[in-house]
Amino acid sequence: MTAILLDRHDILFFWVARMVMMGIEFTGNVPFSYVYLHGLIRDSQVNAQMYMFMLVVFLWFQDVQLLDDTIGVSPYSSHSGRKMSKTLGNVIDPLDMVKEYGSDALRFTLALGTPGQDLNLSIERLTSNKAFTNKLWNAGKFVLQNLPSQSEISEWDALLAYKFDKEDSLISLPLAECWVVSKLHLLIDFVTTSYDKFSFGDVARETYDFFWGDFADWYIEASKARLYQSADSSIASVARAVLLYVFENILKILHPFMPFVTEELWQALPHRKEALMVSSWPETTLPTVSSVIKRFENLQALTRAIRNARAEYSVQPAKRISATIVASPEVTQYISREKEVLALLSRLDLQTTHFAEFPPGDANRSVHLVASEGLEAYLPLADMVDITAELERLCKRLSKMEGEYGGLLARLSSSEFLEKAPEEVVRGVREKAAEMEEKISLTKNRIGIGSLRKPITSRPHLIICNHQFSATHSTHEIIASMCNSLREGLNWESLSRKYDGVELDSSMVEQVLLQLKEPVEAKRALSFFHWASHRNKLEHGIRPYCIAIHILCRARLVNDARALLQSLVLKNGGCRVVGSMVGTYKVTNSSPFVFDMLVQCCSKLRMLEGAFDVCCYLDEHGFSLSLITFNALLHVIQKSSSKENHMMIWKVYGHMIEKRVYPNEVTVRIMISALCKEGELQKVVDVLDRIQGRRRCSPTEIVSTSMILRMLGERRIEQALVLLKRMLQKNMILDTISFSLMVFARIQDGELGAAWELYEEMLQRGFTRNAFVHTLFIGAYCEKGMVDEACGLMQEMTSNVGCLKPYESTYSHLIAGCAVAGKVDDGIIFCNEMMNKGMAPSCSSFNLLTARLCERGSMKQADDMLTLAIEKVGFVPDELTYSHLMQGYSNEGKLQEVLKLYYEIAYNKSLSPGLPIFLAIIKVLCHHGKPEEAERHFLPKMKQVNVSIYEALITGHLEKGNEERARVLHREMVEKFDLDDGRK
């Protein structure tokens, strides 16, 4: 019995469930034990699939275990996006993606799918994983540069002698080395277990986090202290061995996902003879030292705290500063051993970095950092800022703010102002006064607490709260206390001390933010949001981000809101964010402007498809966007040069009109630029000229006409008619143009009778006839084979009654119609008449006429007509034009004419001879007894050869009596095309 079935979840009902039912029905057994249902590659539209729940229940009752992607399926689950489909036009060609981003990045992106969800493939994901591939390559270069050369046998023997499979050998390693090897062993165990559980996405994510977050960001940087700064060669040797050991295992783990770059790096490692794909899998259950992992995490926390302090005080990156590390003897013992690593990572001065058990004497003029329990740091302010200049700046700022605050209080104390001013103005002044009061409090706090005015003999630089909160307090008490502490102006370090025993989670963060949702407290909410992330090293989820953004937007702190929103969208994409933004909108009493900011942010980050999907999602949930937002999106799309974005700009414009957001001058200017960029502007202007003569058209009419023509060309008839009516109501298009386009719509829909009725109604209302509509009817008649009716309309156009001027399309329709109907002479008349007026026929219609002339043996007439068209009206023939003529001449054995046309093609650099042309040449040469010349001169020039070419050559050689060469060609033909016995 098969153990595992691998299949797509969308055919769970159509295939998997039926296999189970038929297996039970006919054999009494379930045909397989496990079903692994993987996700689909989708776009970003919502496509609910609620029926899956019942199928999962059915299979569960039959003891079939559904793995990974069916875990957690409920009757309310849904998948984002539609399946990739050529019909929908949402296909991403994997070959293009491989060419631009690499196959490794594409494979890794597909592997990162979350269990239970389909994968919305986006350019942002591919770009991110291409960067990951580059990071892996650069890490490999670093490792290789620091390994001995292949000729240094003794050094390699020493390097390979290091083993890390015993706990004793692991404990003997320095802190950073023991930490990274322990983390690697934990990763190997997790990856192996996850593979057994089919959790491929978890494998990819954990490996990504370990490589980038632990190995590249921390250990490689720490190893530089061993390799370049340590005087002890044995320490450097240990670092090289660990670098090689960890990197080799990373390559093995990543190889199933990224086979090409990992194999390339593996082969670059000296003494690696076998391929990576056949090397042994890393051993599992290797030793780890949890205490060392905790110690290195303390070192990381200390490094982050120092880096953040440097950033907060704008210390130059290259400047090294002093530090006093205060810790217990046990902590000091292992931190001091890594003094060089700490100094390298934190840019500390080794000579002035000290370790102590108690705060230094100048603590009152130092920045105090609490990295973790029992590990603190003091950074002298003199090293980081100019204290005198900072004091002067803060005092000036305080004086200015107090003056502004006094003015606001004076206004609020005036009864006349409170009675006569609008409520919005009064509320605005109150909010500004509260904000100014907070700024004054914080500035005074900075001046006093920072010891810039006078020394502080108590605990330095921080407000120390006597009362500490811990997990014993209720969540409600902790949240209330945090809000009060923020309102009292406590800084980050004070908050960290006070709530050192509290473990913040996303739910608590959300509740605190919602307590601070009023505009007057928006800055406190922002400060708390950043503090929570910094203090807990917490990566906020999408929902807390959205709540914070809503609060800032409501308080009109647009720049802060935009910064958070950009960070959130950059990490998660607009499609994932918009749902949470809508979900948190009401609870924060937010402003609809936040959704405009979201679309504008997606536009700025060039997430154009995501931006449009967000627009559609918001519309479905009752939110409308401003014209400014649509203009911003259209502007970014127009600046892009890709063909797909040329199509998208019209999709966005159509959506905008459909939702009754009408264009202004800026919108029209953007759309006209898009038309120019596509080279379509003159074509649309020509259509308008044919509808209403040489009357000058407005840019809005040009854009509106182009929009409707595109939709009709895509057969979106009903949607085009709806937009057309709205454009007509808003005077975006003239009645004459509107009626003509409606006729076009009916003809496109195949309703020729309805189109005539509409045209007659148009004439009854006083509108004049136009060449555009007549040409539409002529084209429709010719397509249906009603050439006589088409010719009658042509006569009506050119008569005194019609007085209409036919144009290129008019004649081309008639030429093609006559050629198809067998009225070749009439087609020639129309062609000559057209060229006499200086117009060139379309290539397709001319080719049809040429083919009919050649079929009746009038190649000379067709050839002369082609020469006239080229010389007189600049007609540009294609390969098919020449092919018809050459085949006609070839059938009559006219060698010189065939060769003349061939050399004419060769002279034309834009054309490339294909099989029909070479077949005509070879046939005529064989007909004249020259098969050797055909083989020698023309066969080598052919990119591909078919059976007809071989048959022509074989026939030519046989007619000439060269049976031996004919047999050779026959065998070659049989082998090449694997012909059956009958053909042989």
N, C-alpha and C positions, 0 to 999 in steps of 0.2 A: 504493500500500500504506500502511496506517495505521502511523505511526511509534511511537506510544506507546499502551499500554493501561493504564488506571487501574482498579484493582480491589482488593477485600478479599482478604487472604490465606486466609481460611477457605473461599473457593470456588475456590482454586487447582486442586484436583482436579476439582470439579464443572463448572467452566466454562473456565478458562484452558487447562488441559492438553488438554481435549477440542477447544478451538478450534485449538490448535497441531496436534494429531493429524489433525483433519479438513482443515485447510489443507494439510498435507503430503500427505494421502491424495488429495484431489480436485484440488488445483492444483499440487502439487509445491513449494510455497513456504510459508515460515513467514509467517503473516498480519501479524505486527508485529515490530518490532526490539527494543522495550523494553517491559517490564512493570513498572509501579510498584505494588507491593503495600503498601498502608498498613495501619496497625494498627486494631484494634477498640477500642471503648469497653467496658471490662469492669468487673466488681466485683472483689473481692479473693480469691476462692477459686481454688485451683490447678486447672488444667485442662490436662493434658499433651496435646501435639499432635505426637507423634513421627513420624507418617506424613509430615509435610511434607518431611522430608529427601529421601525418594525422589523426590518430585515435583520438587523443586528440581534434583536431579541429572538427571532426565529433560529438563527444560527447558534446562538448561545444555548438555547434549549436542546440543540442537537449535539452538544459537547464539542463544538468547533471553537477553538480559541482564536479570537481576532486580535491581531498584534498591532501595536504602535498606533497606526493612523486611524483606528476605529475606537481607540480608548476614549471614553468620555462622550461618545455620541449620544445626543439626547433629542427628543422631538422638537426642541427649540434651537438646535444647532444650525448653523448655516456656513456656507463657504463663500469667501469673497472672490468675485471675479468670474468671468466666463472662460470656457475652455478656448485654447488657441484654435483659430479657425480662419481659413482663407476667406470664407464668405463674410465673416465679421470684420476682416481686415486687421485683426489684432495679433497676427503671427510675428514672433521674433525669430528670425532665421538663425539657428545655432551656428551655422558656418560663418555668418557675419560676426556673431559674438566671439567666436573662437579667434577670428582674424584680428579683432580689435582688443579683446581682453585676455585671450589665451584659453586653451582648453582646460588647464588646471583651475583657473579662476571660475570658469563656468561650471565645472564638475563640483567644486567645493560649494558654490552658491546653491546648487541643486541639493546637495547633501545637508545643507543647514536647515532644511524644512522642519517645522515643529510638528510633533506627533498630534494627529487629530485635525491637522489643517492642511489645505492646499497651499502651494507656493505661488505668491504673486511675484513673478519674475520682473525685476526692474533694473534699469541702468545703474541706479544708485547701489544696489546690492553687488552688481558685477564690478563696479568701480572700487568698492570697498575691498572685495576679495582679490582684485588685481593688486591693490596696495599690500594685502597680506602676502601674496606671492612674492612681491618685490621685497618685503621685509624678510621673508624666509631666505631669499637669494642673498641679500646683504648680510644676514647673520651667517650664512654659509661662507661668504667671503671673509668675514672677520675670523671665523674659526680656522679656515685654511691658512690665512696669513700668519696665524700664531702657532701653527703646528710645525714640527721639524720637516725639513725637506726629505724626500724619499731616500736620499743617499746616506742620511745620518742614521745608520742602523742602530747604534748604541742608544741614542736618544729615543728612538722608536721602541726599542726593547723595554726601556725604562717606563715609557708612557703606557705601553700595553700591559705592563706588569700590575698596574693598579686594578684592583677588583673592588666592586661595591655590592657584592651579594651577601656579605656578612655584616651583622650589626656592629661588631667591633671595628671593622674597617670604616664603617660609616661614622661612628662616634669620634674616631680619630681625625676626621676632616675638620678644617676650619668652618666657622659658622655658616658663611654664605654657601660654601660647597655642600655641606651636609644638608642645608635647607633645600637647595635646588634638586639634589639627588633624591631626597625624601619625597618632595612634591612630584618628581618624575615617577617614582615607584607607585605612589597613590594613583597617578594618572593611568599608568599601565594597567593596574587592577581594575580601575573604573572602565577603561576602554574595552578591555577583554570581556568584562561582565556585560557591558552594554551591547557589544557585538552579539553575544549569546542571546540577548533579549531583543535583537533587531532594532535597537535604539540608535540608529545611525546618526540622526541629528544631534543627539546628546554627545556622541563621540566627537563630531566635528566641532561643536561649541566648546566643549571642555578642552580639546586640544588647542583650539584657537586661543582661549583664555590663558592656558598655561604658556604656550609659546610666546605670545605677545606680552601678556601681563606679567609673567614671572621670569621667563628665560631672557627675552630680548630687553625688556624695560629695566629689569633689576639685576639679573646675574651677569649678563654681558657687561653692563656698566660697572658692577662691582669687581669683575675679573680684571678690569683695566688697572685697578690698584695693585693687583698681584703681578700682572704681566709687565707693567711699565714703571711702577714706583717701588716695588719691593726689592730689597737688597738680597733677600734669601732666595736662591735659585730653586730650592726644593718647593717653596710655596708656589712659585710660577709653574713648576712642573705639575703640581697637583691641580692647579687651575686649568692647565692645558688638558690634562686627563679628564677632568670633569666636563670641560667644554666638549671634548670629543665624544664622551660617553652619552651625555644628554642629547647632543645634536644628532648622533646616530640613531638613537631611539625615537627622537621626534620624526626623523625621516621615515622610519619604519611605520610609525603610527599614521603618518599623513599619506603614505604611499597609496593606499587604496583610493583615496580621494584625489590626490594630486600626483599621478604617476610620473609625469614627464620632468617636472622641476626637481622632484626628490631623487629620481634616478640620475639626473645630470649631476646633482650635488654629491650623491653617493659615489659615483664613478670618479669624481674629482678628488675624493679622499685617498691618500696614499695607502697602499697595502690592502686595497679592496678589489679582489679579482673577480668575485662572483657578482652577478646582478643583484640589485636590491630586491627585486620581485621574487627571487628564490632564496633570499637570506632567511634565517630563522626569526620567528616572532619573539619579541622581548619576553623574558621570563616573568611570571607573576609571583605574587606573595613574597616579594623582596622586602627587606627590612626598611622601616621608616623610624624617624626619631621625632615624636610629636613635640617634645619639649624644645627641641632646636627650632622647629617651625614657629612656635610661639615666640621664641627669643628673636628670631629674625623679623617677625611681624612687629615687635617692639622697635627694632631698628628702623623698619620701614615707617612706622608711625612718627618716630622722631625726625626722620628725614623729611617726611611730608610737612610736619609742623614748621620746621626751619625754612623749607622752600616757600610755604604760604606766607610766613612772616616776611621773608625777603620780598615777595611779590607785593604784600600789603604796604610795605614801606618803600617800594620802588627802588630797591637796591640793584645796582647794575649787575648783570649776570656774571661778568668776569671778576667782580670784586670779591675777595675773600674776607670773611668777617670772623670775629672772635666768638667764643661760646664757652659757657660753663655748664657741663652736664651734671645734674644733681640726681643721684639715685642711690639705692641701697647698695651695700658692698657686693651682694650677689649679682645684681644687674650691672653694676659698674665693671665687674670682672669680665663679663663677656662683651659688653659694649666697647670697653677700652681696647680690647684685642682687635676690634674692627675699626679702630680710629682712622686709619687711612681710607677705608671704604666710606665711612661717614663723612670725612672731609671731602672726598672726591664727589660724592653724590649731593652734598649740601653746600659745597663751595665754602668750606670752613678753612681757616688758617691753622695748619697743624701746630705751629709754634705757640699759638695763643688759645688753643682748645684744651680745656682742663676738665677733670672729673673730680667731683666732690660729693660729700654726704650731706652738706648743708648749703643753703644759698650763699652766694658771694657777698662781700662787703658792699659792693656797688649795685646791689640788687634793685635799689630804689631808682636807679637810672638804667634799667634794663628791661627788655621785652621778655615777659615770662611766658613760657610755653609749657603746656601739660600734654605730653605725648601719650602717656598711658599711666596706669596706676603704678606709682613708684618710679616714674621716669619723667623728669622735667628738664627744661633748658632755659638758660638766661643768656640773652643776646644783648650786649651793651648798645644802648641807643646811639652812643657817639660813633660807633662803627657803621650805623645804618642811616642816620639822618643828621643834618646840621641842627642841633637842638635850638640854638639861638634863632636861626632863621625860621624854624618850624614854630617856635613860640610866637615870634612876631607875626607870622602869617595867620595863626589861629586867633590871636588877639584882635587883629584887624577884621578878620571874618566875623568874630563874635560881636564886635562893636557895630558892624554893619547890620548884622541880623537883629540885634537888639533894637536898633533904630527902626527897622522895618516892622518888627513885632509891635513896638509902641504905636506906630501909625495904624496898624490893623486893629489894636485894642481900642484906640481912640474912635475909629469908625464904628466898632461894635458897641461902644458905650453911648453913642449918639442915638437918642430916641428918634430923631428926625430921619436918620439913615435907615433905622430898622422899620419905620412905618412906611416910608415912601419907596425904598428900593425894592425891586422884584425879589421874590422868594429865592430864585436861583442865584442871584447876585449875593444875597445875604449868606446863603448856605456856602457859596464859594469862598467868601471872605472868612467864614468860620473855619472851614477846612484848611485854608491857607494859614490861618493863625495857629491852628493846632499843629500843622506841619512845621511851622517856624518854631514853635515852642519845643518840639522834639529835637529840631536841629540845634537849638541853643543849648538844650540839656546835654546832648551828645558832645558838643564842642567843649562845654565847661568840664564835662567828665573827662574828655581827652586831655585838656590842659592840666586839670588837677591830678588825675590818676596817673598820667604819664610823667608826673614829677617834673614838669617843665617850669613851674613857677617856684616850687619849694620842695625840699626833700620830704619824703613820707617815711616815717619811722616804722609804721606798721607794714603789713604784707604788701610788697611792691606791685605797682602797675595794674592791679586787679581790685575790683570790689569783691571781697570775700564774704559770702553769705554764711551765717552761722548755721542755718537750717539746710540740710541736704536731703534731697528726695531720693527714694529708692523704690524698688519693686513692691515694697510692702504697702505703699500708698495706692489708692484706687486710681484707675485711669482718669476718672473725672477730676479728681484732686490734682493730679499731675498736669492735666491740660489747663485747668484754671490757673494753677500756679505759674505755668510757663507764660501764659498770656499776661498775667500781672507783672511778671519779671520783665517781659519785653516792654510793657508800658512804662515801667520804672526806669528804662534805659540801660539795663544791664548789657555789658558787652559779651562777646563770644566766650571769652575765657571765664568770665563769671558764671555764665550759663553752664559751661562745661563742668565747672566745679560743683555747682549746685545740683545738677542732674547727672552726676557721674554714675550713680547706681541705677539710672533709668535706661532701659533698652527701648529706643524709639523704633516703631514700625510704621509702615505706610498709613495704616488706619489712624494712628495718633497724629501723624503729620497732617493728614487731611482735616482732622477735627480741629487742630490748632489753627490751621489756615482759615477754616470756616468761621472760627470765633473772631478772626481778625479781618473779615471780609469787607468791612465798611471802608470807604475811601480814605478816611482820616487815619486809618491804621494800615494802609496798604504797604507802606515802607517797612513797618514792623513785620508784616507777613513775609515780605521779600527777605528781610534779614534772617528771620527764622528759617525760611526755606533753605537758604544757603548754609546757615549754621548746622542744620540737621544733616545736610549732605556732608559737610566737612567733619563734623564731630563723630558721626557714625560710619564714615566712609560709605555712606548710603547712596546708591544709585537710585534716585527717585524714579518711580514708575510714571506711566503716562498720565494717570488721573491726578496725582498731586501737582504735576507740572501744569495741567490744564486749569486746576483750581487757582493756582498762583497767577497764571496768565490772565484769567478772568478778573481777579481782584485788581491787578495792576491796570488792566484796560479800563475797568470801571472808574478807577481813580485818576484816569488820564495820564498815567505814567507810561506813555506809549513806548519810549525808548527801552525801558526795562522790560516791558511786556514783549516787545519785538525781539529782544536779545534772547529771552527764555524760549520764545516760540521758535526762533531759528535753530537754537540748539536742539530742541525737541524734534523738530521736523527733520533735521539733519541725521538724527539717530534712527528715527522710526519711519520716516516718510509721511507725507500728508494724509494718505488714505487711512493709516492706522490711527492718526491723531484726531481726525475730524469726528469720529464716533464718540470719543471721550469728551471732546470739546462741546458737542451737542448735549451729551449726557450730564455735564456739570454746569450747563448754562443757567438753568433755572435756580439751582441751589445757591448760586453766587449772585443772583440778581444782576447778571452781567449785561454788557451792551452788545448789540448785534455787530458793532464795528469790529469785534474780535474775529469774526469770521472773514471779514475783508482782509484783516491783517494776515490770517492764515493763508489765504489764496495768494496774497502779495508775497508772502514769505516763500511759498512754494515756487512762485515765478522767479523770485530773486535767486533761488538756489538751482534754477534751471530744471526743476522737477515738473516739466510742462504737462505730461500726461497725468501725473498725480494731481496737479493743480486743477485740471479740467474735471477729473473724477471727483474732487472735493466740491467743485461747483455743482455737479449733478447731485451729489449726496445731500448737500445743503438745500437744494431746491426740493428734493423729495421730502425733506423734513420741515419745509415751510419757511426757510430763511432765504431772503433775497440779498444779492450783492449789489454794491454800488457801481455806477458807471466807471468811476476812477479805478476800481479793482479790475474790471474787465479790460479797461484800457492798458493797465499795467501788464496784464497777462498777454494781451494781443501784441504789445510792444516787444516783449521778450521773445515771443514766438517769431515775430517778424524779423528780428535781428538774427535768429538762428538760420543756418544755411541748408539744413537737411530737407529733403523732399517730403518726408513724413510731416514735418512741421509746417510746410506750405499747405498741406491738407488740413492740419489741425487748426490753423488760424481761421479757416472758414467754418469749421465745426464749432469753434468757440463763438464766432460772430453769429452764426445761426442760432445757437443756444441762447445767446443774449437777446436777440430779437424775439425768439419764441417765448421768453420769460418777460417780455414787455419792457426790457431795458434798452432804450433807443439811443443811437449813436449821436455824438456831438462832433465838432470839427476835428478834435484830436483823433477820435475813432476813425473817421473817414480818411484822415491823412495817413494813419497807420495802414489802413486797408488798401489805399491807393499805392503806397510804397510796396506792399506785398504783391499787388498786381504787377508792378514794374519789375520787381525781383523775379517773378515767375515768367515774365515776358508775355503776359496775357492782356495787358492794358489795351493795346491797339486792337486786339480781336474784339473786345467788348465794345469799344468805341465804334468799330465798324458795324457791329450788330445794331447799335442804337442809330447809326446813320441810315441803315437800311429800313429801320422801323419808322423814323420820323424825319428823314431827310438830313440836311446839313445843319440842323438846329444845334446850337451849343448845349451840351448836356452838363448838368451839375455833377460834381464828384460823388454826391450821395446817390444820384441815379445810376452812375457807373457801377458803384459798389453793390447796390441793391440788385441790378441786372445781373452782375457777375455771380452773386450768391444764388439767385434763382436758376440761372443757366447751369451752374454746377450741380445743383440738386436734381434738376431734370435729367442731366446727363447721367447721374447715378441712379435714375429711375425712382427717386423718392418723390413721387408725384403729389400725393396728398399732403405731405409735409410742406412741399414747396408752395402749394396753393394756399395753405393756411398762412404761411409767412408773407406771401404776396398780398393777401388781403390786409394784413396788419401794416405792411409797408404803404399800401394805398391809403389806408386811414390816416397815417401819419405824414402823408405827402412826401414820402421818401422815393416815390416812383410815379411817373405820369400815367394817366388812364390809357393812352395809346400803347405804351410799353406794356402795361399790365395786361390788357386784352390780348396783345400779340403773344405774350408769354403763356397766357392761359390756353390759347390755341395750340401752342407748342406742347404744353402739358398733355392735352387730350390726344394729340397725334402720337406722342411718346407712349401713351397708355393704350394705343391701338384703337382708339375710338374716333375713327375718321369722320363718321356721321355727326357725332357730337361736336367735333372740331368745326365742321362746316356750319352747323347751327350757331355756334358761338361767334364765328367770323361774320355771318350774316347779321346777327344781332349787333355786332360791333359797327358794321356799316350803317345799319338803321339808326344807330345813335349819333350818326354824323361823323364818325371817324373815317379817315381816308384809307384807301388800300395802301399796302406797303409791300416792298419786294421781299422782306423777310418772311412774311406769312405765305406769300405765293410760293416761295422756294421750299418752305416746309411741306406744302401740299404736293408740290412736284416731286420732292424726294419720297414722300409717302406713297404716291401713285407708282413711281418707278420701282419701289421696293416690293409692291404688290403685283408687279408685272403689268400694270395699267398704263402702258406707255402712251397710247393715243390720248388718254385724258390728260397726262402730263404735258404732252405737246400742245394740247388745246389751251392749257393754262399758260404755257409759254407764249403762245400767240396773243392771248388776252393781255399778258404783261406788256408786250411790245407794241400793242395796238394803240390807236389814238385814245381809246377809252381808258386803258390801263395806265399808259404813260409811265410805266415802271422800268427801272433799269436792272436787267439781270446781272448777277455777279458770278464769281467763280463757282460757288456751290451750286448755283442754279444749273449752269452748263454741265458741271461734273455729274450731277444727278441724272441729267438727260443722256449724257454719253454712256454712262454705266447702264442705265435702263435700256437704251437701244441695243447695246452690245449683248446684254443678257437675253433680250427678246429676239435677237437675230436680225434686227434692223440696223445692219452695219453701216449702210450708206447714209442713213439718217444720222447715225452717230458721228460719221466723218463730217457731215455738214455742220453739225453743232460744234465739233472740235475746231473746224476751220473758222467758223464765225466767231468763236471765242478768241482764237489767236489773233484774228484780224482786229479785235477790240483791245488787244494787248494783255489778255488774261491767259494764264497758264492753267491747264486742267489738273485735277488731282492725279497723283500717281496711280492710285487704284483704278480710277475710271479709264485712264489712258492704257493701262495694262490690259484691262478687259477688252478694250477695242483692238489693241494690238494682237491679243490672242485670237480673236475672231478672224481678223484679217489673215493671220498666218494659217489658221485652220483651212481657209479657202484658197490658200496658195498665193495670197497677195502680199508677200514679204516685201517686195520692192516698194509698194505703196505705203506699207507701214513704216519702212525704213526712211522713206522721204518725209513722211509726216513727223517722225521723230527728229530728223535733222532740222526741219522747219521749226518745231516746237523749241528745240534747244537754242537755235540761233535767233529766233524772233521774240520769244517771250521768256527765255531763261529757264525753260523746263528742266528739272533735275530728275533724270531717270534713275531707277533702282536696278538691282540685279535681275529682278523678275522681268523687267522690260526687255533687257538684252537677251535673257534666257528664251523668251518667246520667239524673238527674231532668229536667234542662232539655231534653235531647234527646227524652225521652219526651213531655213537655208540648208541645214544639215540633212533633213529629210529629202531634199532635192539634190543633195550632193554638191552644193556650191561652196567649194573650199575657200576661195578668196574672200567671199563675203563674210564667212564665219570667222576667218582669221582677222579680217579688218575690224569686226565688232569686238573680238577678243582684245586686240591691242588698244582699242578705244577704252575698254574697261580698265586695262592695265595702266593707261595714261591717267585715268580718273582715280586719284588717291583715296577718295572716299568710298570706293567700291572694292569688294573682294570677291573674285570669282568663286562660285560654289559648284556643287556636283552637276546640276543641269547644264551649266556652261561647259564644263570639262567633258561631259558626256557628248554634247553636240560636236565639240572639236574632235574628239577621238573617233566618233562615228564617221564624220566626214573624211578624216584622214584614212581610216580603214577602208572606206568606200573608194578612195583613190589609190588604194594599195600601199599605204604608208603606215602600217601599224608600228614599225620600228621607230619612226619619228614620233608617233604618238606616245610610245613608251618612254623614249629618251627625253623628250622635251617637256611633256605635260604631266606624265604620271608622277614625277618627283615633286611637282608643285602642289599636288593635291594633299590637303590635310587629312582627308579620309577617302576611302574607296568603297564602292558598293558592288553588288553582284552585276549590275548592268554594265559597269565599266569593264569588268573582267569579260563578260559575255561579248561585248563589242570588240575587245582586243582579240579574244579567241577566234571569233568569226573572221576578223581581218587577217589573222595569221593563216587560218585554214584556207581562205580564198586565195591567198598568195602561195599556198602549198607548203608553208612552214609548220608541219604537223608537230615537230618536236617541241618548238616553242609554245604551241597551243596546248600540248599536254602539260608542260611545266606550269603554265598559267592556270590550267584546269585544276591540277593538284593543289596549287596555292590557294585557289578560290575555295575548294572543298574544305581544306584544313582551316582556312581563316573564318569561314562562315558556318562551319559544321553542318554542311548540307546533308540531307537524307539520301538514301540509296537511289530513290527515283530521280532526284536532281542530279546525282552523280552520273 
